[in-house]
Amino acid sequence: MSRTTIVVAFLDKAWPPEHSFVDGMLAGELAEQRHLRVRLIVSRTNNVDTAPRRYRRACCLPSLYPRRRVGRLLNLLVAMGLILYQTRREQRPGRRVVLFVRNDPVCLLAASLLRGRVDHLVFQSSFPHEQYSGNVLKRTIARYLYRGAGIGVDAVMGVSPEGTARARRLCPSASNGGYIPLLADEQISSQMVDGRKIDPAVGPIFVYVGTHSRNRELRVVLSAIVRALKEGIIARFRFVGANHDEENQLLAVDGVRGSVKSGLIRFERPLPRSEIANLLANCDVGISLIPPRQVYYESSPTKLAEYMGAGLAVIASRGIPMQERFVQESGGGILVDWTSDAIVQGIVELAENPDQIVRLGRRSATYAKEALQYGAYLQQFCKTLSIDAD
């Protein structure tokens, strides 16, 4: 019989902590283990309501201050107090406490300072904050905090092999705990995938869900779409997640405003996560075109996994190793270079072959069911946490 382990996870999230890794792995697969108790530590939304809450199968404590100004410093004391409280509370025969810190350098420092109070400390980095977040001063402080706190870390993780390698450089004495990509929370039913049909009068519906910030360079994508439409393809394009200012900036791309007026391109406001599955069920091709900039190199595109989990064919750009791997292993889409000509060619190829889109979508759904589920990574995650799975 496995002894009880308390997993205390400090997350760079506010209440409620909606995120595919939190939902799927921490509050889902991990919390389902009978001998584990998962406690999620997130930021409070106000200074009063800090009562513990149930989040899926885990206990969530919105205890940290928002990570702004003096709140960051206060979080060092709050995190240390929480660790001391949890370890004192669980000091009994047959119980262990494992700390899991995601991204936040201040919480990692608190965990490192109290490493002797717990059985194991794991650090997961999902983004190179010390290289690309905030101003130079903020990045420099984060880098030094990571390196100082890294002395107490037992294992590191990333969302890709490249991310794990970077985290290992920040914590050189830690062991390599592998990586867990960001995956979809749920999948569309196989009946809907098998029954998907493309109306020849409308053509395939391409969809992009996510940030529309300037860094994603969607002007390049929209310019290519306009060119493809001018070549005579029959298709529709939905862009979900833009705010009013972002939409206005993208409407300035030559030809986009006219395509919006004719209904060929459509901008939609962000949707709650609960509505994403229904959105994708009514689309055919997922757009995961990301500029191959260094800041995105180690990323694990969540939306790509969600597109595939919904049984969509995908068009994705080269230059992001994890993205290339998903598309190549699944055979569920096409990869294109990050150039307007290549994107146009890929869009035209898919739009003119609706039967191919359906076949690719089925491959996506099969691959997602077999490889893009958090359950497939549970054994590895438990090993990294130095615990046993049921």
C-alpha positions in Angstrom: 0.0 0.0 0.0 1.5 3.4 -1.0 1.9 5.9 1.7 0.0 9.2 1.4 1.8 12.1 -0.3 0.7 15.7 -0.2 1.6 17.6 -3.4 1.6 21.3 -2.8 1.7 23.1 -6.2 2.6 26.8 -6.4 1.1 28.1 -9.7 1.5 31.3 -11.7 -2.3 31.5 -11.9 -5.1 33.4 -10.3 -8.4 31.9 -9.1 -9.9 30.1 -10.9 -6.7 28.4 -12.2 -8.0 27.4 -15.6 -5.3 26.0 -17.7 -4.9 22.7 -19.6 -2.0 21.5 -17.4 -3.7 22.4 -14.2 -7.0 20.9 -15.3 -5.7 17.9 -17.0 -2.7 16.8 -14.9 -2.7 18.4 -11.5 -6.4 18.6 -10.7 -7.3 15.7 -12.9 -5.0 12.7 -13.4 -2.8 13.3 -10.4 -5.6 14.1 -8.0 -7.4 11.0 -9.0 -4.6 8.9 -7.4 -6.0 7.5 -4.2 -2.9 8.0 -2.1 -2.3 11.6 -3.2 -3.7 14.9 -2.0 -3.2 17.8 -4.3 -3.3 21.4 -3.1 -3.1 24.2 -5.6 -1.7 27.5 -4.4 -2.8 30.4 -6.7 -3.2 34.2 -6.5 -6.2 35.7 -4.7 -8.6 37.9 -6.7 -9.1 40.2 -3.7 -7.6 40.7 -0.3 -10.5 39.2 1.6 -11.8 36.0 -0.1 -8.9 33.5 0.5 -11.0 30.6 1.7 -10.0 27.1 0.4 -12.0 25.9 -2.5 -12.5 22.6 -4.3 -11.2 22.8 -7.9 -12.1 19.6 -9.7 -10.4 16.9 -7.6 -7.9 19.2 -5.9 -8.1 21.7 -3.0 -7.3 25.2 -4.2 -6.0 27.9 -1.9 -6.1 31.5 -3.4 -3.5 32.8 -1.0 -0.8 34.6 -3.0 -0.9 38.3 -3.8 -1.2 39.3 -7.4 2.3 39.3 -8.9 2.6 43.1 -9.1 4.8 45.6 -7.3 5.1 44.9 -3.5 2.9 41.8 -3.9 5.8 39.9 -5.4 7.9 40.5 -2.2 5.0 39.7 0.1 4.5 36.4 -1.7 7.9 35.2 -0.5 6.6 35.4 3.1 3.2 34.0 2.2 4.7 31.1 0.3 7.1 30.3 3.2 4.2 30.5 5.7 2.1 28.1 3.6 5.0 25.6 3.3 5.5 25.7 7.1 1.8 25.3 7.7 1.4 22.3 5.3 4.5 20.5 6.6 3.5 20.9 10.3 0.0 19.8 9.4 1.2 16.7 7.7 3.9 15.7 10.1 2.7 12.2 10.9 3.9 8.6 10.2 3.3 7.5 6.6 3.0 11.0 5.0 5.2 12.9 2.7 5.1 16.5 1.3 6.3 17.2 -2.2 6.5 20.8 -3.6 5.9 21.6 -7.2 6.6 25.2 -8.4 5.6 26.4 -11.8 7.5 29.4 -13.3 7.3 31.8 -10.3 10.9 32.6 -9.1 9.7 34.1 -5.8 7.8 30.9 -4.9 10.7 28.8 -6.0 13.0 30.8 -3.7 10.6 30.2 -0.8 10.5 26.5 -1.5 14.3 26.3 -1.8 14.8 28.1 1.5 12.5 25.5 3.2 13.7 22.5 1.2 14.7 20.7 4.4 11.1 20.7 5.5 9.8 18.6 2.6 10.7 15.4 0.8 11.1 16.6 -2.8 11.1 19.8 -4.8 10.3 20.0 -8.5 10.5 23.1 -10.7 8.6 23.3 -14.0 9.3 26.1 -16.4 6.8 26.6 -19.3 8.2 29.8 -20.7 11.7 31.5 -20.6 10.5 34.4 -18.4 14.1 35.2 -17.5 14.8 36.0 -21.1 11.6 37.6 -22.5 9.2 38.7 -19.8 9.1 42.4 -18.7 12.0 44.9 -18.8 15.7 44.2 -18.5 15.7 44.7 -14.7 12.8 42.3 -14.2 14.4 39.6 -16.4 17.8 40.0 -14.6 16.2 39.6 -11.2 14.3 36.6 -12.3 17.4 35.0 -13.7 19.4 35.5 -10.4 16.4 34.2 -8.3 16.2 31.1 -10.4 19.9 30.4 -10.2 20.0 31.0 -6.4 16.8 29.0 -5.7 17.8 26.3 -8.2 20.3 24.9 -5.6 17.5 23.3 -3.7 15.6 21.8 -6.7 15.6 18.0 -7.1 14.2 17.8 -10.6 13.2 20.1 -13.4 10.5 19.9 -16.1 9.5 21.8 -19.2 6.7 21.6 -21.8 9.2 20.5 -24.4 12.6 18.9 -24.5 14.1 22.3 -25.3 12.3 23.9 -22.3 13.6 21.2 -20.0 17.1 21.7 -21.2 16.9 25.5 -20.4 15.4 24.8 -16.9 18.3 22.4 -16.3 20.7 25.2 -17.0 19.0 27.3 -14.4 19.1 24.4 -11.9 22.3 22.5 -12.8 22.3 20.2 -9.8 18.7 19.0 -10.5 17.9 15.8 -12.4 16.1 15.9 -15.7 12.4 15.1 -15.1 11.4 15.1 -18.8 8.7 17.2 -20.2 4.9 17.3 -20.4 3.4 19.2 -23.4 0.4 21.4 -23.0 -2.6 19.2 -24.1 -6.3 19.4 -24.7 -8.7 19.1 -21.8 -11.3 17.2 -23.8 -11.9 15.6 -27.1 -14.8 15.7 -29.5 -16.8 12.4 -29.9 -15.6 10.0 -32.6 -19.1 10.0 -34.1 -18.8 13.7 -34.8 -15.4 13.3 -36.3 -16.5 10.4 -38.6 -19.6 12.3 -39.6 -17.9 15.6 -40.5 -18.8 16.8 -43.9 -17.7 19.9 -45.8 -20.4 21.9 -47.5 -19.1 22.6 -51.1 -21.0 25.9 -51.2 -19.3 27.2 -48.1 -16.0 25.3 -48.3 -13.9 24.3 -45.3 -13.9 26.5 -42.3 -10.5 27.4 -41.0 -10.2 28.6 -37.4 -7.6 30.4 -35.3 -8.1 30.6 -31.6 -5.8 32.5 -29.3 -3.9 35.7 -28.8 -4.0 38.3 -31.6 -1.1 40.4 -30.2 1.4 42.0 -32.5 4.0 39.4 -31.6 2.1 36.6 -33.3 2.4 38.5 -36.6 -1.1 37.6 -37.8 -0.8 40.3 -40.4 1.3 37.8 -42.4 -1.3 35.1 -42.0 -4.2 37.4 -43.0 -2.3 38.7 -46.0 -1.8 35.1 -47.2 -5.5 34.3 -46.7 -6.5 37.3 -48.8 -4.1 36.2 -51.5 -5.5 32.6 -51.4 -9.1 34.0 -51.6 -8.1 36.0 -54.7 -7.0 32.8 -56.3 -10.6 31.7 -56.1 -10.7 29.2 -53.3 -14.0 28.5 -51.5 -13.4 28.7 -47.8 -14.2 30.6 -44.6 -11.9 31.9 -41.9 -12.7 32.5 -38.2 -10.4 34.3 -35.9 -11.4 34.0 -32.2 -9.8 35.9 -29.4 -9.2 39.5 -30.7 -10.1 42.5 -28.7 -11.5 45.7 -30.4 -8.1 47.4 -30.9 -6.4 44.2 -32.2 -9.3 43.7 -34.7 -8.9 47.2 -36.0 -5.2 46.8 -36.5 -5.8 43.6 -38.5 -8.6 45.1 -40.5 -5.9 47.5 -41.9 -4.2 44.7 -43.7 -4.8 45.1 -47.4 -7.9 43.2 -48.5 -9.0 42.1 -45.0 -11.8 44.6 -44.5 -13.4 43.6 -47.9 -13.2 39.9 -47.0 -14.8 40.6 -43.6 -17.7 42.5 -45.3 -18.2 39.6 -47.7 -18.3 37.1 -44.8 -15.2 35.2 -45.8 -13.2 36.3 -42.8 -14.7 36.8 -39.4 -13.3 38.2 -36.1 -14.8 37.0 -32.9 -14.3 38.0 -29.3 -12.6 35.6 -26.8 -14.7 32.6 -25.6 -14.8 30.9 -22.2 -12.9 27.6 -22.3 -16.2 25.7 -21.8 -17.4 26.9 -25.3 -14.2 26.1 -27.2 -15.1 22.5 -27.9 -18.4 23.5 -29.5 -16.7 26.1 -31.6 -14.1 23.6 -32.9 -16.9 21.0 -33.6 -18.2 23.4 -36.3 -14.8 24.0 -38.0 -12.6 21.9 -40.2 -9.0 23.2 -40.2 -7.1 24.5 -37.2 -4.6 27.3 -37.9 -1.4 27.1 -35.8 0.9 29.4 -37.7 3.5 30.8 -35.3 6.4 33.0 -36.3 9.6 30.9 -35.7 11.1 33.5 -33.3 13.4 32.3 -30.5 10.8 33.3 -27.8 8.5 30.6 -29.2 11.1 27.9 -29.9 10.5 25.8 -26.8 6.8 26.3 -26.7 4.1 23.6 -26.7 1.2 25.1 -28.6 -1.9 24.3 -26.6 -4.3 25.2 -29.4 -2.7 22.8 -31.8 -3.4 20.0 -29.3 -7.0 21.2 -28.9 -7.5 21.4 -32.7 -6.3 17.8 -33.0 -8.3 16.6 -30.1 -11.4 18.1 -31.8 -10.6 16.1 -35.0 -9.5 19.0 -37.1 -6.9 18.9 -39.8 -4.2 21.5 -39.1 -2.0 23.9 -41.0 1.1 24.6 -38.9 4.4 26.5 -39.4 7.8 25.0 -39.2 10.4 26.3 -36.6 8.6 25.2 -33.4 10.0 21.7 -32.7 7.1 20.4 -30.6 4.6 21.6 -33.2 6.5 19.9 -36.0 6.6 16.7 -33.9 2.8 16.6 -33.4 2.1 17.2 -37.1 4.7 14.7 -38.4 3.8 11.9 -36.0 0.1 12.3 -36.5 -0.1 12.9 -40.2 -3.0 15.1 -39.3 -2.0 18.2 -41.2 0.5 20.0 -43.3 3.6 22.0 -42.3 4.6 25.2 -44.1 7.4 27.6 -43.9 6.8 31.0 -42.4 6.5 32.9 -45.6 3.5 34.3 -47.3 4.0 32.2 -50.5 4.2 28.9 -48.4 1.2 29.8 -46.3 -0.9 30.6 -49.5 0.2 27.3 -51.0 -0.8 25.4 -47.9 -4.2 27.1 -47.6 -5.0 26.5 -51.3 -3.9 22.9 -51.1 -6.3 22.2 -48.2 -9.2 24.3 -49.5 -9.2 22.5 -52.9 -9.1 19.0 -51.3 -12.0 18.7 -48.8 -11.7 14.9 -48.8 -8.1 15.3 -47.7 -9.2 17.6 -44.9 -11.6 14.9 -43.6 -8.9 12.3 -43.7 -6.4 14.5 -42.0 -8.9 15.3 -39.3 -9.5 11.6 -38.5 -5.7 11.1 -38.2 -5.6 14.1 -35.8 -8.3 12.6 -33.6 -6.7 9.2 -33.5 -3.3 10.7 -32.6 -4.8 12.9 -29.9 -6.6 10.0 -28.3 -3.5 7.9 -28.2 -0.7 10.5 -27.5 -2.2 13.8 -26.5 -3.8 12.8 -23.2 -2.3 13.7 -19.8 -2.9 10.2 -18.6 -0.1 9.1 -21.0 2.4 11.2 -19.0 1.2 10.3 -15.5 3.8 7.6 -14.8 6.6 10.0 -15.8 5.2 12.9 -13.8 4.8 10.7 -10.7 8.4 9.5 -11.1 9.6 13.1 -11.3 7.7 13.9 -8.1 9.3 10.9 -6.5 5.9 9.3 -5.9 4.1 6.1 -7.0 1.1 6.0 -9.3 -1.8 3.7 -8.5 
